[in-house]
Amino acid sequence: MRPWWIYKIGKMLLIVAAAVFVLGFVVLHLWNALIPDLFNGPTLTFWQAAGLLALSHILFRGWGRGYYGRHRSHWKRRFEEKLAR
């Protein structure tokens, strides 16, 4: 019998793979439905759409909660100090 954590990791990997697959196709179809007609832009493949999704996640959310959460309070405090002056 395998340890319980192997099943948990396998289930998590399956959920992440399914989410990337579904969200990649959503981005793919939204992009290909809007951008070429509106802006004469290029059409995307699935892997380009998945890369665009990953890039937007990195740019807008950061690398992870730990990195983003530690530094946000520092920048927020500095911004509030500038506003107070």
N, C-alpha and C positions, 0 to 999 in steps of 0.2 A: 504494500500500500504506500502511495506517495504522500508526502507531507501536504497539509492543507494549503500552505503558501504557494505551492507550485500551481494549484488550480486557480488561486486568486490572481497570480501574475498572468497566467494564460488568459483568464477572463478579461483582465484589464487590457492586455495587448489586443485581444479580439475587439473590444469596445473601441479602443483608439483607432484601430485599422478601419473599422466600420465607419467611425466618425469622419476620418480623413477621406474615405471613399465617397461618402454621401455629401460632405461639404465641398469636396473637390468638384463633384458633378454639379452641385448647385452653382458654384462660382463659374464653372465652365459654361453652363447654359445661360446664366444671367449675362455674362460678359459677351458671349457670342450672339445673344439676342439684342443687346443694346449698343455696344461700342462700335461694331462695324457700320451699323446704319446711322448712328448719330454723329460719329466723329471720323468715319472712314478709317478706323483703326484695324489692327490685325485680329484674326480669329485665334483662339487658343486651343491647345491640346489639353488632355487631362493633366499631364505632368506639369505643364506651364501653369495651369489653374491651381494645382496643389502647391506649387512653389510660390505663386502669388499669395495664396492663403497663408503660408508659413511666413513669408516676408511681412505681410500686414500684421500678423500676430507679434512678430518680433518688434516691429516699429511702434505699434500702438500699445502693447502690453509689457514689453520688456522680455528678459530671458526667463523670469520666473517670479514667483511671489516673494521669495527671500530677498533677491537683489532689489526688486522694485520697492518692496515695503521698507527696507532699511534706509534707502536714500530719499524716499518721498518726504518723510517728516523733516529731514534736513533742508530740502529745497523749499518746502512749504513754510518752514519757520523763517528762512531768509527772505522769501517773498513777502511774508507778513511784516517783517521788520522794515523792508523797503517801503511798503505801503504806509506804515506808521510814521515815517519820516516826513 
